[in-house]
């Protein structure tokens, strides 16, 4: 094995260094070493990446006095192997794995910010991704859910008929403002929970990052639109202490799967029924449209939660007990809550009543009671779809917070 020396002085990549080094490597046999000596620290940092891309190895990097030495091991010219090229008019997220290869069951928790399919160089940076195990965060629906979220994005300023917020009776407007404030308050928790995990997911699972980012974007729209509608009619409503207590227990949950069960399956699942009710009974087009658009988003969130919990239950026999314990633990902290807040219930009745006549108010009251029963039945159905047996599903549904989220 031969070792040769290449004195490059002040040359830099892009300004002659690569030409000199390529010419020197071309004179060596496979496995021979080339000491490239440069004056610039930046050149010594950039040269290894260039060498690897050119198909050579980096054998050593060191300092010699005021100079920097990068030792390269010559290799025959090679090309980086790539997956089959994409030939299509669109590029769905599901194509990433076909091009880059399947997701690993376990990812290196110390890996850097490496794009999918890229070849990582050795790096002095140190990471410790908390979520580096596929089955703790995965579902096969991730790519399609992320694609659907991207296609369905809407604008809380442009896509709501705000001109419709006129002419409601003051008591109805107060009811609408209270329901909108209540929904917005809950949507803050749905905003913060997925945002928490963005900084914990290993970049190897980029589909999870895309999904969480879309979830956060959705909730930002929901907070915006329901806050705007709450204020648009000139009324003010209450951010309820009972809601605050319930949401704090949701924010306290640190396990990704338990949070998906509590938020996506139970909380947002229950809110699907609430948003359907508001969309159907909203007294103005702005209220109904806001609820309808948010419902579209929440359906995706619920689908993720169901698919993820089903995946976890299928891959870990002990997961069922941990998830049940999470619901029981949250319920134990909320024993002081007894039923939906009367203020919210009254506001739903005011919003849904066709007039102030007793018969119409009675009909609206029955519609709200029917809504609460429907919420329980649908929670059981979603829990069954997530993989729980009927008895456990009914138990978990009964334990779900009266605050709904």
Secondary structure, DSSP 8 states (H G I E B T S, - for coil): --EEEEEEET--TTTTHHHHHHHHHTTS-TT-EEEEEES-HHHHHHHHHHHHHTT-EEEEEEEETTEEEEEEE--------------SS---TTHHHHHH----SB--TT--S--TT------S-----SB-BGGGT--TTHHHHHHHHHHT---TTTSS-GGG-----HHHHHHHHHHHHHHHHHHHHHHHHHHHHHTTB-TT-HHHHHHHHHHHHHHHHHHHHHHHHHHHTS------HHHHHHHHHHHH---HHHHIIIIIIIIHHHHHHHHHHHHHH-SSHHHHHHHHHHHHHHHHHHHHHHHHHHHHHHH-TTHHHHHHHHHHHHHHTTTT--SS-HHHHHHHHHHH-SSSSHHHHHHHHHHHHHHHHHHHHHHHHHHHHTT--HHHHHHHHHHS-TT--
